[in-house]
Amino acid sequence: NLDRPILLMVANLASHKGQETAIQATSVLVKRGYSPILWLVGEEREAGREYAKHLQSLVVDLGLSEFVKFLGFRKDIPKLLHAVDFLLLPSTHEGLPLVVLEAQASKVVVLAAPTAGIPEVVENGHTGFLIEANNPIGYADTIEILLKNNDLENTIVETAYRKIMSNFSLGKYCENILQEYDKLISA
């Protein structure tokens, strides 16, 4: 949706997950004349909820109350993915989050930090974009490029979709398990 691109971030509310970067990237886009919507899905696990309060204050301070929505814990991530344009994950500590694979299988462009297992499935400029976690301008620049170049966005999502379906589908998983069993039996 070029008029109101929807950005999604699915992660516990924690400083290392990068919600602050996503909020700042949204602010950059707003200053450039865009009207993005950022959905932050997740809850804070710390007792005092200080980080959640910090993020909410940041949204107010940046004048983004109409652009950033805190959705809390959700069980309908696949449904949300079908409604959004971009998945952001500017996290400094990550394994290989399932939401990245789900986004690619849902034909959503993934913009994520090159952390741990993420570069295994997000090839920069090919199946998504790798941007350093603390670079909100990099996230905003990439989103802006994609908003202006629908063909690039379509190429990225189709390439990522094909890769996910051929390498991470249930059928491929079963095939890999059977190959491992064959190796064990042969040994």
Salt bridges, closest charged atoms under 4 A:
GLU20 OE1 - HIS54 NE2 2.96
GLU50 OE2 - LYS53 NZ 3.60
ASP76 OD2 - ARG74 NH2 2.72
GLU94 OE1 - LYS17 NZ 3.13
GLU123 OE2 - LYS163 NZ 2.69
ASP141 OD1 - ARG32 NH2 2.70
GLU144 OE1 - ARG32 NH1 2.79
GLU144 OE2 - LYS148 NZ 3.52
GLU158 OE2 - LYS107 NZ 3.09
GLU175 OE2 - LYS172 NZ 3.41
GLU180 OE2 - LYS183 NZ 3.22
